[in-house]
Amino acid sequence: MNNFKNLTGLLLLSLAALIFVAFTVIQEQKPWPVPEKYVKTENPVKADAESIKLGKGLYSKHCQSCHGKKGMGDGSKAAELDTPSGDFTTPEFKKQVDGELFYKTKEGREDMPSFKKKIPDEEDHWAIINYVRTF
């Protein structure tokens, strides 16, 4: 009976370690290099009430299902993705310049689709960025 308890304890410990490693791997995001051209590109759309309202509407339609209502990466489709959808409230996200975010939303990669065709107007992309900055 004592051996059974030891074996059960060992199995539970192994399972906990496996879950921890899997969670750590899932949380890691590989670098997403952005061309220097975009890093240096400034947002030409003023972050005023009108732009933020437009961005909120577009975000709700195109982004919220994966990124969540408050941009925390907890949208209704997030669990179905192979890669984390990102948390827009983190310091790491916020340190990105608008041009980087523009590039990423426009070009996409992996589970993040390109929005070149769905949102063809570049001003709309910038408005979404203005809205995301409110998180």
C-alpha positions in Angstrom: 0.0 0.0 0.0 2.9 2.3 0.8 4.4 1.7 -2.6 1.1 2.5 -4.3 1.0 5.9 -2.4 4.6 6.6 -3.5 3.8 5.7 -7.1 0.6 7.9 -7.1 2.6 10.8 -5.6 5.3 10.4 -8.2 2.7 10.3 -11.0 1.0 13.4 -9.7 4.3 15.3 -9.4 5.2 14.2 -12.9 1.9 15.4 -14.3 2.2 18.8 -12.5 5.7 19.2 -14.0 4.4 18.3 -17.5 1.6 20.8 -17.2 4.0 23.5 -16.0 6.3 22.9 -19.0 3.4 22.9 -21.4 2.1 26.1 -20.0 5.5 27.8 -20.2 6.0 26.7 -23.8 2.5 27.9 -24.8 3.1 31.3 -23.1 6.3 31.9 -25.0 6.0 33.8 -28.2 8.7 33.8 -30.7 10.0 37.2 -31.9 8.1 38.9 -34.6 10.6 41.0 -36.5 9.2 44.2 -38.1 11.0 45.9 -41.0 12.7 49.1 -40.0 10.5 51.1 -42.4 7.5 50.3 -40.2 9.3 50.8 -36.9 10.0 54.4 -38.1 6.5 55.0 -39.4 4.4 57.3 -37.2 0.7 57.0 -36.9 -0.8 59.7 -39.2 -4.3 59.4 -37.6 -4.8 61.6 -34.6 -6.0 59.6 -31.6 -9.1 61.7 -31.0 -12.6 60.6 -30.0 -13.7 60.0 -33.6 -10.7 57.8 -34.5 -11.0 55.8 -31.3 -14.7 55.3 -31.9 -14.0 54.0 -35.4 -11.2 51.8 -34.2 -13.4 50.3 -31.5 -16.1 49.4 -34.1 -13.5 47.8 -36.3 -11.8 46.0 -33.4 -15.1 44.6 -32.3 -15.8 43.3 -35.8 -12.4 41.9 -36.7 -10.2 41.5 -33.6 -12.3 40.9 -30.5 -13.1 37.2 -31.1 -9.4 36.3 -30.6 -8.0 39.2 -28.7 -10.9 39.7 -26.3 -13.1 42.7 -25.4 -10.4 44.3 -23.3 -7.4 43.1 -25.4 -6.2 40.5 -22.9 -6.0 37.7 -25.5 -9.0 36.0 -24.0 -11.5 36.2 -26.9 -14.0 33.4 -27.7 -11.7 32.0 -30.4 -8.4 32.3 -28.5 -8.5 28.8 -27.1 -8.8 27.4 -30.6 -5.5 29.0 -31.8 -2.1 27.3 -31.9 -0.4 30.5 -30.9 -1.3 32.9 -28.1 -3.3 35.8 -29.3 -1.4 38.3 -27.1 -2.3 40.6 -24.3 -2.4 44.2 -25.3 -2.3 45.4 -21.7 1.2 44.2 -21.0 4.2 46.5 -20.8 5.9 44.4 -23.5 3.0 45.1 -25.9 2.7 48.8 -25.0 6.4 49.5 -25.7 5.9 48.7 -29.4 5.6 51.7 -31.6 2.4 52.3 -33.7 4.3 51.4 -36.9 5.1 47.9 -35.5 1.5 47.3 -34.7 0.4 48.6 -38.1 2.7 46.1 -39.8 1.6 43.2 -37.7 -2.1 43.9 -38.2 -1.7 44.4 -41.9 0.6 41.5 -42.7 -0.2 38.9 -40.0 1.6 35.6 -39.4 0.6 32.1 -38.2 -2.9 32.3 -36.5 -2.9 36.1 -36.9 -4.4 36.7 -40.4 -3.4 39.5 -42.7 -6.0 42.2 -42.8 -4.8 43.8 -46.1 -8.0 42.7 -47.9 -10.5 42.7 -45.1 -9.5 46.2 -44.0 -8.1 47.8 -47.1 -8.1 51.4 -45.8 -4.9 52.1 -44.0 -6.5 54.9 -41.9 -8.8 52.1 -40.5 -5.7 50.2 -39.4 -4.4 53.3 -37.6 -7.8 53.9 -35.9 -7.7 50.3 -34.5 -4.2 51.0 -33.2 -5.5 54.2 -31.6 -8.3 52.2 -29.9 -6.0 49.4 -28.8 -3.8 52.1 -27.1 -6.7 52.8 -24.7 -6.4 49.4 -23.1 
